């Protein structure tokens, strides 16, 4: 697999630009694991991503609902999950996701979902660094590797580190 692409995100605008780039280059379907401490920018990235896919209206954090579903302008739906409040992957059974045929899965706190989650394509690790954020994008599938190559080529980002 290709090594991680590491980016510095100076502010929320930079995070939203990255979200647009990821949305424009993503395979369908795509499963994305979002990791980082509280306040690292996971929800900002998810909101920017969903907006870039044409979601209008309120984009709610799934902190308490665990999952929010959004119809996409291009068809299909996106699932935004926040698994912080679950104990283990077995609890995902109660969310009714077994038959989900989503174009996009954005999963916050994925380590709590274990093997109950679909096979991921991309791991996004966000960390607070000074006034901004450090973002490491790591492909986890062949589609994820191609995705990062398209992102780097199409967005003028540096080649993967």
N, C-alpha and C positions, 0 to 999 in steps of 0.2 A: 504494500500500500504506500501511497505517496505520503511524505512527511507532512506535518502540520504547516499551515500558513498562519503566521503570527502578525497581527495588526495592532496598531495603537489607535484608539478611538478617543479623540480629544474631548468630545462632548456628545450630548444626545443627538444632535444633528448628524454627527459622523456615524453613530450607531444606526440611525434611520437610513442613511445612505447605504450602509452595508446591508441592511435588511432589504432594501430595494434591489440591490445587486444579487443577493441570494435568491430573492423571489423571481427575478428575471431569468436566472440561469438554472433553476431547480429542475430536476427530473420529476416526472409524475408516475407513480406516487413517490413521495419523499418522506423519510422519517428522520427527524432531527432531535438530538438530545441536547438540551440547554442546561449547562451547569455553571454554578457560581454562587457565591455567598449572597445573602439577602442584600439587595441594593446594588448588585453588580451589573444590572442592566438587562436581565433576561426578559422581563416583561416589556421593556422599551423596545428591544429587538423584535419580540413577537408582535407587538402592536404595529410597528413599522412594516413588518413583513406582511401582515394581514391587510393593512391599508394598501400596500403595493399590489396586492392581489384583488383589489377592488371592494374589499369589505368596507361598508359605510355604516354609519350609526355607531352606537356604543360598542367598544371592545372592552369587555370586562375581564378582569383578572380571575382565573379559575381557582384562586386560593381557597375559597370555601366550597365552591360547587365541584371542584376537582376536574371538571371538563366543561369546556365551552365549545359549541359547534357553530361554524360560520359557513354559510353558502358562499361559493366563489363565483365571480363574474364569468369565468371561463368554464363553469360547470364543476360539479362535485362539491366537496366540502373540505374545510380545514378543521382539524381538532387541535385545541390548545389545552394541554393537560398540565396541572400542577399537582404533583404527587407528594408534596411536603407533608401532608397530613395523613398519609396512609402508612400502615406498619410494614406491609410487604405486598408483593405482586398479586397474591391471591385475592386481595381486596378489589383489584381491577375488574374482577368478574361481575361485580355489582354495578359497574358503570355502563353495561350494555355495549361494550366496544367489540365484542367477539365478531360481529358481522359488519363492522365499520369498513367501508370501502373509501376511505378518505384519500384525497389527492395530497394532503399534507398533514403530518403529525408534528406538532411542536410540543416537546415534552420537557417540562421543568422538573427538577429533582428526579431524573430518570433512574438513579440507583435504587430508589424505593420500589420501582416497578419490576425489577429483576427480569426473569425470562418471560413474563407475561406481556411484554411489549413486542411489537413487530421488530424485525431485523432493522437496525438503524443504518442510515446512509452517511450521516454527518454528525460529528460531535463538536459542539460550540462551547468552549470554556471561556467564561468572562471573569475578569478580576479587576477590582478597583486598583488603580495605579495613579497616584497623585490626584490630579483633578479629573483625569480621564479613566479609560478602561483599557485593559490589555485583552485581546481576543485571540484565542487559538482555535483555528478551524482544522479538524482532523477527519479525513475521509475514513469511513468504516465499511465501505462496500466499493465494488468497481464503479457503480453509478456515482458514488460520492467522490471518487478520485477524478472522474471526468467532470463532475460538477465544479470542483475546485479549479480545475484547469480552465474551464469556461469562465469562471468568475475572474480569475487572474487575467485572462486574455481580454475579456469584455469590459472590465472595469478599470483597466490600467493599474491594477494592483501589482505589487512586486511578486515575483515568482515565489512559490512555496519555499519556506525556509527549511 
